[in-house]
Amino acid sequence: MGILQGKRGVIFGVANERSIAWAISQALHREGAELAFTYAGEVLERRVRPLAEGIG
């Protein structure tokens, strides 16, 4: 059980797999947080959605 088990968060600013926001979201997920991702526009959706689906 991670220290963030049962906690929820919203992630802003993921542009691709090299984003600081993406690295933070991976760390939060490893610790058990449930995450939601935001993005601005279709271009970023095509980048962010596969990443977000990959971690559940």
C-alpha positions in Angstrom: 0.0 0.0 0.0 1.4 3.4 -1.1 1.3 6.5 1.0 -1.3 8.1 -1.4 -3.7 5.1 -1.5 -7.2 6.4 -1.6 -6.2 9.9 -2.6 -7.2 11.6 -5.9 -5.5 14.3 -7.9 -5.8 16.2 -11.2 -2.7 16.5 -13.4 -2.2 19.6 -15.5 0.5 20.2 -18.0 1.4 16.9 -19.5 2.6 17.5 -23.1 4.4 14.2 -23.7 6.3 11.4 -21.9 9.2 13.8 -21.2 7.1 16.3 -19.3 7.8 17.0 -15.6 4.1 16.7 -15.1 4.2 13.2 -16.5 7.1 12.1 -14.2 5.2 13.5 -11.2 2.0 11.6 -12.3 4.0 8.4 -12.5 5.3 8.8 -9.0 1.9 9.6 -7.6 0.4 6.6 -9.4 3.2 4.3 -7.9 2.2 5.5 -4.5 -1.5 4.6 -5.1 -3.1 7.9 -6.1 -6.0 7.9 -8.5 -5.4 10.5 -11.2 -7.3 12.5 -13.8 -5.5 14.3 -16.6 -6.4 17.5 -18.4 -5.2 18.7 -21.8 -5.9 21.7 -24.1 -7.1 20.7 -27.6 -7.0 17.7 -29.9 -3.3 17.8 -30.5 -2.4 17.3 -26.8 -5.3 14.8 -26.4 -3.6 12.6 -28.9 -0.4 12.7 -26.8 -1.8 12.6 -23.3 -4.6 10.0 -23.7 -2.4 7.1 -24.5 -0.1 7.9 -21.6 -3.0 8.3 -19.1 -4.6 5.0 -20.3 -1.2 3.3 -19.8 -1.3 3.9 -16.1 -5.0 3.2 -15.6 
